[in-house]
């Protein structure tokens, strides 16, 4: 039987992201504090993160973004980049995005929320960062997940795997 991903695992992942955020540049802004959320999938509490962190110097609204990103990852079982790409490539219009957000206010089509998996590719949790550029948020989450030994849909630089 596999060891379940616990609240303590979620807290360790969030702590790792917070430590990395203090010293690691993931976009042109350089090292910056972020809001971080980690949610474990469950039938009764999909929208409630198991661990969060609003680092000093981060706007409080960034925590709302981080929570909405993990909700979106778990709802769709996909990285939020998938939705951001739909807008960029034109397969979704702004109207499509607005309709989704009106129907599901937690829906967040911005990059920065990722699927975190075990070595076998099984979903463990959703992790997100918010407060840098969208790409910078994604890269920070990916760096933390990889540093903790987890698998993602991205390479070590935070770019999508082919």
N, C-alpha and C positions, 0 to 999 in steps of 0.2 A: 504494500500500500504506500502510495506517495505521501510525503509530508505535505499537509495543507499550507497554503500561504496565509499567514496570520497577521493580526494587527501589529505585532512586534516586527514582522518582516516589512510591513508597509511603513512603519515608523523609521526603520533602518534605511529604507530606500529614500524616503523624504529627507532624512538627515544627510545622507550621502549627496543628494542633489543640492542641498543648502550649502554644504561644505565646498562643493565644486563651484557653485555660483560665486563664492567669495573671491576666487582666484582665477577662474577660467573664462576666457572670452569665447563666446559662441556666435558673435556677430560683430559688426563694426563698432558697436557701442562699448565693447570691452567688458570686463567683469562687472556685473550689476546684480543687485538683489532681485529675487523673483518670488512670486507666490507659487506654492507647490501643493499638488493634491494627489493622493493615491487612493483608489477605490478598488475594493475586492468584489468581484461579481457574486451576487446572491439574489435569490428570488424575492426576498422580503425587504432588501435595503439597497437596491441598485444605485440610488442617487446619493447615498450617504458615504462620503469619503472615510476611510479607516484612519488616515493620517493627513494632516495639512500643516503648512508652515507659511506664514506671511513674514518674510524677512524684513528686518528694519530697513526703512527707506523705500519700501514698495508701496504703491498706492493700494488702498483697500479694495478698489474695484477689480484689481488683478486677481484677488482671491475668487471673486465671482466667476471670472474667466476660467481660472484653473479648475474650479468645481464643475463648471459647465462642460469643459473639455473632457474630463474623465467620465461624466455622464454620457456624453456623445460617443466616446470610445466604447463603453460597455453596451449602450443601446444598439449600436451598429456592429459591434465586434470588429472594429476597424480603426486605424489611426485617423485622426482628424485631418491629416494631410489629404486623404482621399476626397473629402468634401471641398477643401480649399482648391484642389486640382480641378474639380468639376466646375468651379466658378471660373478659374483661370482659362481652362480649355473651351469654355462656352457650352458645355453639355448641361449646365444649369445657368439660368438667367438670374438676375437680381430678384425677380419676382418669385422664382422657385425658392430661393433662399429665404425670402420674407415669409412665404407661405409655410415653410418648414418651421421657422422661428415662431410664427403665430400659433401654429398647431402644437408645437413642443417648445415652450419658452427656454428650456435648458439646452436645446440644440445649439451647438457651436461649430460653425463651418470653418474655423480658423486653425491653422497648423499649430501644433504644440502639445497635442494629446497623443499618447502612444499606447499600443498594446504591449504588455510585458509578458513574456512566456518563459516556461522552463526549457531545459535543454531538448525536450522532446517536441517542443512547439505547442504545448498546452497553455492556454490563457491562464495567467496567474492574477493579473490586476491591470488596471489602467493607471498611467502616470502622466501628469501634465505639469507644465510650467507656464507662467504667464507674467509678463513684465518686460520682456525684451522684444525684438522683432519676432514674428511668427516662426521663422526659420531658426532663430536663436533659441526660442523656447523649446522647439523640437530637439535641437542638438543637445541642449542641457539635459533634457529628460533621457535621451538616448545614452549620453555619457554616463549618467548615474546608473541606469539599468545595466549597462555593460560592465561598469566598474564593480557592481554587486554580483556579477556572474550570470545575469539573465540574458535572454535572447530577445531581439526586437526585429522589426522588419527593415532595419536600417544598418548601415555599416558603421565602423568606429568613428567616422566623421559626421554621422547623423544623416547621411544621404541614403535614399531608398535603395534597397537591394534589387539587383536585376531580376 
